[in-house]
Amino acid sequence: MAQQTPGLKCPQCGQFIPTTINELLSAQALKCPYCGLELTINRNESRQAMEILKEVDTAAKNLEKASKFNG
Ligand SMILES: [Zn+2]
């Protein structure tokens, strides 16, 4: 299994900011150690984004099924 360092990419300097799942779940904000940018964690927005991604995924699968029927 590939080892993955949890973290996110800084939108300002593009450096990878390593963090922990625990920190992401409990912290209100993360600070980029490279440029000092403070990233506010908005969990409600993230959840909405996840829901949208799920819908897109479902739609893509349905489309795949439909094209197999027609093809
Ligand atoms: Zn940064």
N, CA, C, O and the ligand as a Tripos MOL2 file, in Angstrom:
@<TRIPOS>MOLECULE
protein
  285   283    72     0     0
PROTEIN
NO_CHARGES

@<TRIPOS>ATOM
      1 N           0.8460   -1.1960    0.0000 N.3       1 MET1
      2 CA          0.0000    0.0000    0.0000 C.3       1 MET1
      3 C           0.8790    1.2410    0.0000 C.2       1 MET1
      4 O           1.8580    1.3220    0.7420 O.2       1 MET1
      5 N           0.5280    2.1850   -0.8190 N.am      2 ALA2
      6 CA          1.3290    3.4030   -0.9010 C.3       2 ALA2
      7 C           1.1220    4.2620    0.3390 C.2       2 ALA2
      8 O          -0.0030    4.4520    0.8010 O.2       2 ALA2
      9 N           2.2020    4.7630    0.8530 N.am      3 GLN3
     10 CA          2.1020    5.6190    2.0150 C.3       3 GLN3
     11 C           1.8210    7.0480    1.5580 C.2       3 GLN3
     12 O           2.5090    7.6030    0.7020 O.2       3 GLN3
     13 N           0.8100    7.6020    2.1500 N.am      4 GLN4
     14 CA          0.4000    8.9300    1.7340 C.3       4 GLN4
     15 C           0.4810    9.8870    2.9010 C.2       4 GLN4
     16 O          -0.0800    9.6320    3.9660 O.2       4 GLN4
     17 N           1.1800   10.9870    2.6980 N.am      5 THR5
     18 CA          1.2390   11.9930    3.7370 C.3       5 THR5
     19 C           0.0120   12.8770    3.6190 C.2       5 THR5
     20 O          -0.2100   13.4990    2.5800 O.2       5 THR5
     21 N          -0.7840   12.9390    4.6700 N.am      6 PRO6
     22 CA         -1.9410   13.8240    4.5820 C.3       6 PRO6
     23 C          -1.5010   15.2810    4.5820 C.2       6 PRO6
     24 O          -0.5380   15.6670    5.2440 O.2       6 PRO6
     25 N          -2.2290   16.0630    3.8270 N.am      7 GLY7
     26 CA         -1.8800   17.4680    3.7550 C.3       7 GLY7
     27 C          -2.5770   18.1030    2.5880 C.2       7 GLY7
     28 O          -3.3880   17.4650    1.9170 O.2       7 GLY7
     29 N          -2.2700   19.3510    2.3420 N.am      8 LEU8
     30 CA         -2.8890   20.0270    1.2150 C.3       8 LEU8
     31 C          -1.9290   21.0200    0.5980 C.2       8 LEU8
     32 O          -0.9310   21.4170    1.2000 O.2       8 LEU8
     33 N          -2.2560   21.4050   -0.6070 N.am      9 LYS9
     34 CA         -1.3900   22.3020   -1.3420 C.3       9 LYS9
     35 C          -1.7740   23.7430   -1.0240 C.2       9 LYS9
     36 O          -2.9480   24.1100   -1.0560 O.2       9 LYS9
     37 N          -0.7760   24.5400   -0.7210 N.am     10 CYS10
     38 CA         -1.0310   25.9420   -0.4180 C.3      10 CYS10
     39 C          -1.4810   26.6620   -1.6930 C.2      10 CYS10
     40 O          -0.8050   26.5950   -2.7200 O.2      10 CYS10
     41 N          -2.6190   27.3490   -1.6220 N.am     11 PRO11
     42 CA         -3.1080   28.0350   -2.8200 C.3      11 PRO11
     43 C          -2.2750   29.2620   -3.1770 C.2      11 PRO11
     44 O          -2.3810   29.7850   -4.2860 O.2      11 PRO11
     45 N          -1.4580   29.7170   -2.2510 N.am     12 GLN12
     46 CA         -0.6710   30.9180   -2.5190 C.3      12 GLN12
     47 C           0.7190   30.6000   -3.0700 C.2      12 GLN12
     48 O           1.1230   31.1610   -4.0890 O.2      12 GLN12
     49 N           1.4530   29.7050   -2.4050 N.am     13 CYS13
     50 CA          2.8200   29.4400   -2.8470 C.3      13 CYS13
     51 C           2.9570   28.0750   -3.5170 C.2      13 CYS13
     52 O           3.9980   27.7750   -4.1020 O.2      13 CYS13
     53 N           1.8990   27.2340   -3.4380 N.am     14 GLY14
     54 CA          1.9260   25.9620   -4.1270 C.3      14 GLY14
     55 C           2.7150   24.8740   -3.4250 C.2      14 GLY14
     56 O           2.8510   23.7740   -3.9600 O.2      14 GLY14
     57 N           3.2370   25.1540   -2.2400 N.am     15 GLN15
     58 CA          3.9780   24.1430   -1.4920 C.3      15 GLN15
     59 C           3.0050   23.2080   -0.7900 C.2      15 GLN15
     60 O           1.8790   23.5810   -0.4610 O.2      15 GLN15
     61 N           3.4690   21.9870   -0.5700 N.am     16 PHE16
     62 CA          2.6400   21.0120    0.1260 C.3      16 PHE16
     63 C           2.7360   21.2390    1.6250 C.2      16 PHE16
     64 O           3.8310   21.2600    2.1870 O.2      16 PHE16
     65 N           1.5910   21.4090    2.2710 N.am     17 ILE17
     66 CA          1.5570   21.6210    3.7070 C.3      17 ILE17
     67 C           1.1710   20.3130    4.3720 C.2      17 ILE17
     68 O           0.0150   19.8970    4.2950 O.2      17 ILE17
     69 N           2.1230   19.6590    5.0230 N.am     18 PRO18
     70 CA          1.7750   18.4000    5.6840 C.3      18 PRO18
     71 C           0.9500   18.6510    6.9300 C.2      18 PRO18
     72 O           1.2210   19.5790    7.6920 O.2      18 PRO18
     73 N          -0.0430   17.8290    7.1280 N.am     19 THR19
     74 CA         -0.8810   17.9410    8.3110 C.3      19 THR19
     75 C          -1.3810   16.5510    8.6720 C.2      19 THR19
     76 O          -1.0680   15.5760    7.9890 O.2      19 THR19
     77 N          -2.1380   16.4640    9.7160 N.am     20 THR20
     78 CA         -2.6950   15.1770   10.1090 C.3      20 THR20
     79 C          -4.2130   15.2290    9.9590 C.2      20 THR20
     80 O          -4.8150   16.3020   10.0000 O.2      20 THR20
     81 N          -4.8190   14.0680    9.7880 N.am     21 ILE21
     82 CA         -6.2740   13.9980    9.6790 C.3      21 ILE21
     83 C          -6.8980   14.6210   10.9300 C.2      21 ILE21
     84 O          -7.8770   15.3630   10.8630 O.2      21 ILE21
     85 N          -6.2910   14.2880   12.0700 N.am     22 ASN22
     86 CA         -6.7550   14.8180   13.3420 C.3      22 ASN22
     87 C          -6.7560   16.3450   13.3510 C.2      22 ASN22
     88 O          -7.7030   16.9820   13.8110 O.2      22 ASN22
     89 N          -5.6690   16.9120   12.8300 N.am     23 GLU23
     90 CA         -5.5460   18.3600   12.7980 C.3      23 GLU23
     91 C          -6.6060   18.9590   11.8780 C.2      23 GLU23
     92 O          -7.2210   19.9770   12.1930 O.2      23 GLU23
     93 N          -6.8030   18.3080   10.7370 N.am     24 LEU24
     94 CA         -7.8040   18.7960    9.7900 C.3      24 LEU24
     95 C          -9.1940   18.7770   10.3930 C.2      24 LEU24
     96 O         -10.0200   19.6470   10.1140 O.2      24 LEU24
     97 N          -9.4430   17.7720   11.2280 N.am     25 LEU25
     98 CA        -10.7660   17.6290   11.8200 C.3      25 LEU25
     99 C         -10.9850   18.5680   13.0010 C.2      25 LEU25
    100 O         -12.1170   18.9670   13.2760 O.2      25 LEU25
    101 N          -9.9130   18.9220   13.6950 N.am     26 SER26
    102 CA        -10.0870   19.6960   14.9200 C.3      26 SER26
    103 C          -9.6940   21.1590   14.7770 C.2      26 SER26
    104 O         -10.2360   22.0180   15.4730 O.2      26 SER26
    105 N          -8.7530   21.4510   13.8790 N.am     27 ALA27
    106 CA         -8.2580   22.8250   13.7770 C.3      27 ALA27
    107 C          -9.2300   23.7190   13.0170 C.2      27 ALA27
    108 O          -9.9560   23.2640   12.1330 O.2      27 ALA27
    109 N          -9.2290   24.9820   13.3720 N.am     28 GLN28
    110 CA        -10.0570   25.9560   12.6720 C.3      28 GLN28
    111 C          -9.3160   26.4950   11.4570 C.2      28 GLN28
    112 O          -9.9300   26.8870   10.4650 O.2      28 GLN28
    113 N          -8.0040   26.5090   11.5460 N.am     29 ALA29
    114 CA         -7.2050   27.0570   10.4570 C.3      29 ALA29
    115 C          -5.8420   26.3930   10.4330 C.2      29 ALA29
    116 O          -5.3480   25.9000   11.4470 O.2      29 ALA29
    117 N          -5.2490   26.3920    9.2530 N.am     30 LEU30
    118 CA         -3.9090   25.8550    9.0840 C.3      30 LEU30
    119 C          -3.0180   26.9860    8.5910 C.2      30 LEU30
    120 O          -3.4520   27.8410    7.8190 O.2      30 LEU30
    121 N          -1.7730   26.9820    9.0410 N.am     31 LYS31
    122 CA         -0.8660   28.0240    8.5840 C.3      31 LYS31
    123 C           0.2110   27.3980    7.7220 C.2      31 LYS31
    124 O           0.8580   26.4250    8.1100 O.2      31 LYS31
    125 N           0.3890   27.9730    6.5510 N.am     32 CYS32
    126 CA          1.4220   27.4850    5.6530 C.3      32 CYS32
    127 C           2.7930   27.8460    6.2260 C.2      32 CYS32
    128 O           3.0710   29.0180    6.4800 O.2      32 CYS32
    129 N           3.6560   26.8340    6.4320 N.am     33 PRO33
    130 CA          4.9700   27.1210    7.0040 C.3      33 PRO33
    131 C           5.9130   27.8140    6.0150 C.2      33 PRO33
    132 O           6.9630   28.3150    6.4150 O.2      33 PRO33
    133 N           5.5520   27.8480    4.7430 N.am     34 TYR34
    134 CA          6.4310   28.4130    3.7130 C.3      34 TYR34
    135 C           6.1760   29.8920    3.4930 C.2      34 TYR34
    136 O           7.1200   30.6780    3.4160 O.2      34 TYR34
    137 N           4.9020   30.2840    3.3900 N.am     35 CYS35
    138 CA          4.6140   31.6860    3.1140 C.3      35 CYS35
    139 C           3.7980   32.3460    4.2180 C.2      35 CYS35
    140 O           3.5950   33.5600    4.2000 O.2      35 CYS35
    141 N           3.3230   31.5440    5.1920 N.am     36 GLY36
    142 CA          2.6150   32.1190    6.3230 C.3      36 GLY36
    143 C           1.1380   32.3530    6.0880 C.2      36 GLY36
    144 O           0.4600   32.9330    6.9350 O.2      36 GLY36
    145 N           0.6300   31.9100    4.9480 N.am     37 LEU37
    146 CA         -0.7880   32.0780    4.6530 C.3      37 LEU37
    147 C          -1.6380   31.2490    5.6130 C.2      37 LEU37
    148 O          -1.3310   30.0910    5.8950 O.2      37 LEU37
    149 N          -2.6930   31.8530    6.1000 N.am     38 GLU38
    150 CA         -3.5940   31.1160    6.9700 C.3      38 GLU38
    151 C          -4.7660   30.5970    6.1790 C.2      38 GLU38
    152 O          -5.4670   31.3550    5.5070 O.2      38 GLU38
    153 N          -4.9770   29.2900    6.2630 N.am     39 LEU39
    154 CA         -6.0650   28.6580    5.5380 C.3      39 LEU39
    155 C          -7.1680   28.3140    6.5230 C.2      39 LEU39
    156 O          -6.9630   27.5470    7.4630 O.2      39 LEU39
    157 N          -8.3190   28.8800    6.3000 N.am     40 THR40
    158 CA         -9.4570   28.5760    7.1570 C.3      40 THR40
    159 C         -10.1170   27.3050    6.6490 C.2      40 THR40
    160 O         -10.3690   27.1560    5.4540 O.2      40 THR40
    161 N         -10.3880   26.4090    7.5560 N.am     41 ILE41
    162 CA        -11.0170   25.1540    7.1750 C.3      41 ILE41
    163 C         -12.5230   25.2940    7.3260 C.2      41 ILE41
    164 O         -13.0390   25.4640    8.4310 O.2      41 ILE41
    165 N         -13.2090   25.2220    6.2160 N.am     42 ASN42
    166 CA        -14.6670   25.3080    6.2410 C.3      42 ASN42
    167 C         -15.2420   23.9300    5.9480 C.2      42 ASN42
    168 O         -15.3380   23.5060    4.7970 O.2      42 ASN42
    169 N         -15.6170   23.2500    7.0130 N.am     43 ARG43
    170 CA        -16.0710   21.8670    6.8450 C.3      43 ARG43
    171 C         -17.4070   21.7680    6.1200 C.2      43 ARG43
    172 O         -17.6320   20.8170    5.3710 O.2      43 ARG43
    173 N         -18.2830   22.7220    6.3280 N.am     44 ASN44
    174 CA        -19.5740   22.6720    5.6480 C.3      44 ASN44
    175 C         -19.3930   22.7720    4.1440 C.2      44 ASN44
    176 O         -20.0580   22.0710    3.3810 O.2      44 ASN44
    177 N         -18.5000   23.6390    3.7280 N.am     45 GLU45
    178 CA        -18.2350   23.8060    2.3040 C.3      45 GLU45
    179 C         -17.6120   22.5390    1.7260 C.2      45 GLU45
    180 O         -17.9360   22.1330    0.6110 O.2      45 GLU45
    181 N         -16.7220   21.9220    2.4880 N.am     46 SER46
    182 CA        -16.0830   20.6980    2.0220 C.3      46 SER46
    183 C         -17.1130   19.6020    1.8300 C.2      46 SER46
    184 O         -17.0520   18.8290    0.8740 O.2      46 SER46
    185 N         -18.0580   19.5490    2.7530 N.am     47 ARG47
    186 CA        -19.0680   18.5040    2.6630 C.3      47 ARG47
    187 C         -19.9080   18.7060    1.3990 C.2      47 ARG47
    188 O         -20.2470   17.7500    0.7010 O.2      47 ARG47
    189 N         -20.2340   19.9660    1.1230 N.am     48 GLN48
    190 CA        -21.0240   20.2720   -0.0600 C.3      48 GLN48
    191 C         -20.2430   19.8710   -1.3160 C.2      48 GLN48
    192 O         -20.8090   19.3190   -2.2600 O.2      48 GLN48
    193 N         -18.9650   20.1490   -1.3130 N.am     49 ALA49
    194 CA        -18.1310   19.7930   -2.4600 C.3      49 ALA49
    195 C         -18.1050   18.2840   -2.6520 C.2      49 ALA49
    196 O         -18.1390   17.7900   -3.7800 O.2      49 ALA49
    197 N         -18.0430   17.5590   -1.5440 N.am     50 MET50
    198 CA        -18.0410   16.0960   -1.6210 C.3      50 MET50
    199 C         -19.3440   15.5800   -2.2090 C.2      50 MET50
    200 O         -19.3430   14.6400   -3.0040 O.2      50 MET50
    201 N         -20.4560   16.1930   -1.8200 N.am     51 GLU51
    202 CA        -21.7580   15.7800   -2.3320 C.3      51 GLU51
    203 C         -21.8340   16.0130   -3.8380 C.2      51 GLU51
    204 O         -22.3510   15.1790   -4.5810 O.2      51 GLU51
    205 N         -21.3200   17.1410   -4.2710 N.am     52 ILE52
    206 CA        -21.3390   17.4600   -5.7010 C.3      52 ILE52
    207 C         -20.4840   16.4420   -6.4630 C.2      52 ILE52
    208 O         -20.8740   15.9680   -7.5300 O.2      52 ILE52
    209 N         -19.3310   16.1190   -5.9110 N.am     53 LEU53
    210 CA        -18.4540   15.1370   -6.5520 C.3      53 LEU53
    211 C         -19.1480   13.7870   -6.6660 C.2      53 LEU53
    212 O         -19.0150   13.0880   -7.6700 O.2      53 LEU53
    213 N         -19.8860   13.4350   -5.6280 N.am     54 LYS54
    214 CA        -20.5880   12.1560   -5.6200 C.3      54 LYS54
    215 C         -21.6410   12.1380   -6.7280 C.2      54 LYS54
    216 O         -21.7950   11.1430   -7.4370 O.2      54 LYS54
    217 N         -22.3600   13.2500   -6.8650 N.am     55 GLU55
    218 CA        -23.3930   13.3450   -7.8850 C.3      55 GLU55
    219 C         -22.7960   13.2400   -9.2810 C.2      55 GLU55
    220 O         -23.3480   12.5640  -10.1500 O.2      55 GLU55
    221 N         -21.6870   13.9000   -9.4900 N.am     56 VAL56
    222 CA        -21.0170   13.8620  -10.7900 C.3      56 VAL56
    223 C         -20.5860   12.4350  -11.1130 C.2      56 VAL56
    224 O         -20.7080   11.9730  -12.2470 O.2      56 VAL56
    225 N         -20.0790   11.7490  -10.0890 N.am     57 ASP57
    226 CA        -19.6280   10.3800  -10.2490 C.3      57 ASP57
    227 C         -20.7950    9.4760  -10.6290 C.2      57 ASP57
    228 O         -20.6710    8.6360  -11.5210 O.2      57 ASP57
    229 N         -21.9210    9.6480   -9.9560 N.am     58 THR58
    230 CA        -23.1130    8.8430  -10.2380 C.3      58 THR58
    231 C         -23.6040    9.1100  -11.6530 C.2      58 THR58
    232 O         -23.9460    8.1810  -12.3850 O.2      58 THR58
    233 N         -23.6350   10.3780  -12.0340 N.am     59 ALA59
    234 CA        -24.0920   10.7480  -13.3670 C.3      59 ALA59
    235 C         -23.1930   10.1280  -14.4370 C.2      59 ALA59
    236 O         -23.6800    9.6640  -15.4680 O.2      59 ALA59
    237 N         -21.9020   10.1200  -14.1940 N.am     60 ALA60
    238 CA        -20.9580    9.5520  -15.1500 C.3      60 ALA60
    239 C         -21.1790    8.0530  -15.2960 C.2      60 ALA60
    240 O         -21.0780    7.5100  -16.3960 O.2      60 ALA60
    241 N         -21.4810    7.3880  -14.1890 N.am     61 LYS61
    242 CA        -21.7110    5.9440  -14.2280 C.3      61 LYS61
    243 C         -22.9960    5.6250  -14.9820 C.2      61 LYS61
    244 O         -23.0550    4.6660  -15.7510 O.2      61 LYS61
    245 N         -24.0300    6.4440  -14.7500 N.am     62 ASN62
    246 CA        -25.3010    6.2430  -15.4520 C.3      62 ASN62
    247 C         -25.1130    6.4250  -16.9520 C.2      62 ASN62
    248 O         -25.6750    5.6780  -17.7530 O.2      62 ASN62
    249 N         -24.3320    7.4100  -17.3180 N.am     63 LEU63
    250 CA        -24.0710    7.7030  -18.7190 C.3      63 LEU63
    251 C         -23.3530    6.5190  -19.3710 C.2      63 LEU63
    252 O         -23.6430    6.1420  -20.5070 O.2      63 LEU63
    253 N         -22.4140    5.9490  -18.6260 N.am     64 GLU64
    254 CA        -21.6480    4.8050  -19.0970 C.3      64 GLU64
    255 C         -22.5910    3.6290  -19.3870 C.2      64 GLU64
    256 O         -22.4700    2.9520  -20.4080 O.2      64 GLU64
    257 N         -23.5210    3.4100  -18.4700 N.am     65 LYS65
    258 CA        -24.4900    2.3270  -18.6090 C.3      65 LYS65
    259 C         -25.3480    2.5460  -19.8410 C.2      65 LYS65
    260 O         -25.5790    1.6310  -20.6320 O.2      65 LYS65
    261 N         -25.8230    3.7990  -19.9910 N.am     66 ALA66
    262 CA        -26.7020    4.1270  -21.1150 C.3      66 ALA66
    263 C         -25.9890    3.9160  -22.4440 C.2      66 ALA66
    264 O         -26.5840    3.4210  -23.4010 O.2      66 ALA66
    265 N         -24.7180    4.2910  -22.5030 N.am     67 SER67
    266 CA        -23.9970    4.1610  -23.7760 C.3      67 SER67
    267 C         -23.7730    2.6990  -24.1140 C.2      67 SER67
    268 O         -23.6810    2.3440  -25.2890 O.2      67 SER67
    269 N         -23.6830    1.8500  -23.1090 N.am     68 LYS68
    270 CA        -23.5190    0.4160  -23.3650 C.3      68 LYS68
    271 C         -24.8000   -0.1750  -23.9380 C.2      68 LYS68
    272 O         -24.7590   -1.0650  -24.7880 O.2      68 LYS68
    273 N         -25.9290    0.3220  -23.4690 N.am     69 PHE69
    274 CA        -27.2140   -0.1260  -23.9780 C.3      69 PHE69
    275 C         -27.3770    0.2340  -25.4490 C.2      69 PHE69
    276 O         -27.8750   -0.5570  -26.2500 O.2      69 PHE69
    277 N         -26.9500    1.4350  -25.7820 N.am     70 ASN70
    278 CA        -27.1330    1.9110  -27.1500 C.3      70 ASN70
    279 C         -26.1020    1.3180  -28.1160 C.2      70 ASN70
    280 O         -26.3690    1.1380  -29.3040 O.2      70 ASN70
    281 N         -24.9220    1.0220  -27.5730 N.am     71 GLY71
    282 CA        -23.8340    0.6170  -28.4250 C.3      71 GLY71
    283 C         -23.9370   -0.8270  -28.8010 C.2      71 GLY71
    284 O         -23.0850   -1.3390  -29.5270 O.2      71 GLY71
    285 ZN          2.1570   28.9060    1.2770 Zn       72 ZN72
@<TRIPOS>BOND
     1     1     2 1
     2     2     3 1
     3     3     4 2
     4     3     5 am
     5     5     6 1
     6     6     7 1
     7     7     8 2
     8     7     9 am
     9     9    10 1
    10    10    11 1
    11    11    12 2
    12    11    13 am
    13    13    14 1
    14    14    15 1
    15    15    16 2
    16    15    17 am
    17    17    18 1
    18    18    19 1
    19    19    20 2
    20    19    21 am
    21    21    22 1
    22    22    23 1
    23    23    24 2
    24    23    25 am
    25    25    26 1
    26    26    27 1
    27    27    28 2
    28    27    29 am
    29    29    30 1
    30    30    31 1
    31    31    32 2
    32    31    33 am
    33    33    34 1
    34    34    35 1
    35    35    36 2
    36    35    37 am
    37    37    38 1
    38    38    39 1
    39    39    40 2
    40    39    41 am
    41    41    42 1
    42    42    43 1
    43    43    44 2
    44    43    45 am
    45    45    46 1
    46    46    47 1
    47    47    48 2
    48    47    49 am
    49    49    50 1
    50    50    51 1
    51    51    52 2
    52    51    53 am
    53    53    54 1
    54    54    55 1
    55    55    56 2
    56    55    57 am
    57    57    58 1
    58    58    59 1
    59    59    60 2
    60    59    61 am
    61    61    62 1
    62    62    63 1
    63    63    64 2
    64    63    65 am
    65    65    66 1
    66    66    67 1
    67    67    68 2
    68    67    69 am
    69    69    70 1
    70    70    71 1
    71    71    72 2
    72    71    73 am
    73    73    74 1
    74    74    75 1
    75    75    76 2
    76    75    77 am
    77    77    78 1
    78    78    79 1
    79    79    80 2
    80    79    81 am
    81    81    82 1
    82    82    83 1
    83    83    84 2
    84    83    85 am
    85    85    86 1
    86    86    87 1
    87    87    88 2
    88    87    89 am
    89    89    90 1
    90    90    91 1
    91    91    92 2
    92    91    93 am
    93    93    94 1
    94    94    95 1
    95    95    96 2
    96    95    97 am
    97    97    98 1
    98    98    99 1
    99    99   100 2
   100    99   101 am
   101   101   102 1
   102   102   103 1
   103   103   104 2
   104   103   105 am
   105   105   106 1
   106   106   107 1
   107   107   108 2
   108   107   109 am
   109   109   110 1
   110   110   111 1
   111   111   112 2
   112   111   113 am
   113   113   114 1
   114   114   115 1
   115   115   116 2
   116   115   117 am
   117   117   118 1
   118   118   119 1
   119   119   120 2
   120   119   121 am
   121   121   122 1
   122   122   123 1
   123   123   124 2
   124   123   125 am
   125   125   126 1
   126   126   127 1
   127   127   128 2
   128   127   129 am
   129   129   130 1
   130   130   131 1
   131   131   132 2
   132   131   133 am
   133   133   134 1
   134   134   135 1
   135   135   136 2
   136   135   137 am
   137   137   138 1
   138   138   139 1
   139   139   140 2
   140   139   141 am
   141   141   142 1
   142   142   143 1
   143   143   144 2
   144   143   145 am
   145   145   146 1
   146   146   147 1
   147   147   148 2
   148   147   149 am
   149   149   150 1
   150   150   151 1
   151   151   152 2
   152   151   153 am
   153   153   154 1
   154   154   155 1
   155   155   156 2
   156   155   157 am
   157   157   158 1
   158   158   159 1
   159   159   160 2
   160   159   161 am
   161   161   162 1
   162   162   163 1
   163   163   164 2
   164   163   165 am
   165   165   166 1
   166   166   167 1
   167   167   168 2
   168   167   169 am
   169   169   170 1
   170   170   171 1
   171   171   172 2
   172   171   173 am
   173   173   174 1
   174   174   175 1
   175   175   176 2
   176   175   177 am
   177   177   178 1
   178   178   179 1
   179   179   180 2
   180   179   181 am
   181   181   182 1
   182   182   183 1
   183   183   184 2
   184   183   185 am
   185   185   186 1
   186   186   187 1
   187   187   188 2
   188   187   189 am
   189   189   190 1
   190   190   191 1
   191   191   192 2
   192   191   193 am
   193   193   194 1
   194   194   195 1
   195   195   196 2
   196   195   197 am
   197   197   198 1
   198   198   199 1
   199   199   200 2
   200   199   201 am
   201   201   202 1
   202   202   203 1
   203   203   204 2
   204   203   205 am
   205   205   206 1
   206   206   207 1
   207   207   208 2
   208   207   209 am
   209   209   210 1
   210   210   211 1
   211   211   212 2
   212   211   213 am
   213   213   214 1
   214   214   215 1
   215   215   216 2
   216   215   217 am
   217   217   218 1
   218   218   219 1
   219   219   220 2
   220   219   221 am
   221   221   222 1
   222   222   223 1
   223   223   224 2
   224   223   225 am
   225   225   226 1
   226   226   227 1
   227   227   228 2
   228   227   229 am
   229   229   230 1
   230   230   231 1
   231   231   232 2
   232   231   233 am
   233   233   234 1
   234   234   235 1
   235   235   236 2
   236   235   237 am
   237   237   238 1
   238   238   239 1
   239   239   240 2
   240   239   241 am
   241   241   242 1
   242   242   243 1
   243   243   244 2
   244   243   245 am
   245   245   246 1
   246   246   247 1
   247   247   248 2
   248   247   249 am
   249   249   250 1
   250   250   251 1
   251   251   252 2
   252   251   253 am
   253   253   254 1
   254   254   255 1
   255   255   256 2
   256   255   257 am
   257   257   258 1
   258   258   259 1
   259   259   260 2
   260   259   261 am
   261   261   262 1
   262   262   263 1
   263   263   264 2
   264   263   265 am
   265   265   266 1
   266   266   267 1
   267   267   268 2
   268   267   269 am
   269   269   270 1
   270   270   271 1
   271   271   272 2
   272   271   273 am
   273   273   274 1
   274   274   275 1
   275   275   276 2
   276   275   277 am
   277   277   278 1
   278   278   279 1
   279   279   280 2
   280   279   281 am
   281   281   282 1
   282   282   283 1
   283   283   284 2
@<TRIPOS>SUBSTRUCTURE
     1 MET1         2 RESIDUE 1 A MET
     2 ALA2         6 RESIDUE 1 A ALA
     3 GLN3        10 RESIDUE 1 A GLN
     4 GLN4        14 RESIDUE 1 A GLN
     5 THR5        18 RESIDUE 1 A THR
     6 PRO6        22 RESIDUE 1 A PRO
     7 GLY7        26 RESIDUE 1 A GLY
     8 LEU8        30 RESIDUE 1 A LEU
     9 LYS9        34 RESIDUE 1 A LYS
    10 CYS10       38 RESIDUE 1 A CYS
    11 PRO11       42 RESIDUE 1 A PRO
    12 GLN12       46 RESIDUE 1 A GLN
    13 CYS13       50 RESIDUE 1 A CYS
    14 GLY14       54 RESIDUE 1 A GLY
    15 GLN15       58 RESIDUE 1 A GLN
    16 PHE16       62 RESIDUE 1 A PHE
    17 ILE17       66 RESIDUE 1 A ILE
    18 PRO18       70 RESIDUE 1 A PRO
    19 THR19       74 RESIDUE 1 A THR
    20 THR20       78 RESIDUE 1 A THR
    21 ILE21       82 RESIDUE 1 A ILE
    22 ASN22       86 RESIDUE 1 A ASN
    23 GLU23       90 RESIDUE 1 A GLU
    24 LEU24       94 RESIDUE 1 A LEU
    25 LEU25       98 RESIDUE 1 A LEU
    26 SER26      102 RESIDUE 1 A SER
    27 ALA27      106 RESIDUE 1 A ALA
    28 GLN28      110 RESIDUE 1 A GLN
    29 ALA29      114 RESIDUE 1 A ALA
    30 LEU30      118 RESIDUE 1 A LEU
    31 LYS31      122 RESIDUE 1 A LYS
    32 CYS32      126 RESIDUE 1 A CYS
    33 PRO33      130 RESIDUE 1 A PRO
    34 TYR34      134 RESIDUE 1 A TYR
    35 CYS35      138 RESIDUE 1 A CYS
    36 GLY36      142 RESIDUE 1 A GLY
    37 LEU37      146 RESIDUE 1 A LEU
    38 GLU38      150 RESIDUE 1 A GLU
    39 LEU39      154 RESIDUE 1 A LEU
    40 THR40      158 RESIDUE 1 A THR
    41 ILE41      162 RESIDUE 1 A ILE
    42 ASN42      166 RESIDUE 1 A ASN
    43 ARG43      170 RESIDUE 1 A ARG
    44 ASN44      174 RESIDUE 1 A ASN
    45 GLU45      178 RESIDUE 1 A GLU
    46 SER46      182 RESIDUE 1 A SER
    47 ARG47      186 RESIDUE 1 A ARG
    48 GLN48      190 RESIDUE 1 A GLN
    49 ALA49      194 RESIDUE 1 A ALA
    50 MET50      198 RESIDUE 1 A MET
    51 GLU51      202 RESIDUE 1 A GLU
    52 ILE52      206 RESIDUE 1 A ILE
    53 LEU53      210 RESIDUE 1 A LEU
    54 LYS54      214 RESIDUE 1 A LYS
    55 GLU55      218 RESIDUE 1 A GLU
    56 VAL56      222 RESIDUE 1 A VAL
    57 ASP57      226 RESIDUE 1 A ASP
    58 THR58      230 RESIDUE 1 A THR
    59 ALA59      234 RESIDUE 1 A ALA
    60 ALA60      238 RESIDUE 1 A ALA
    61 LYS61      242 RESIDUE 1 A LYS
    62 ASN62      246 RESIDUE 1 A ASN
    63 LEU63      250 RESIDUE 1 A LEU
    64 GLU64      254 RESIDUE 1 A GLU
    65 LYS65      258 RESIDUE 1 A LYS
    66 ALA66      262 RESIDUE 1 A ALA
    67 SER67      266 RESIDUE 1 A SER
    68 LYS68      270 RESIDUE 1 A LYS
    69 PHE69      274 RESIDUE 1 A PHE
    70 ASN70      278 RESIDUE 1 A ASN
    71 GLY71      282 RESIDUE 1 A GLY
    72 ZN72       285 GROUP 0 **** ****
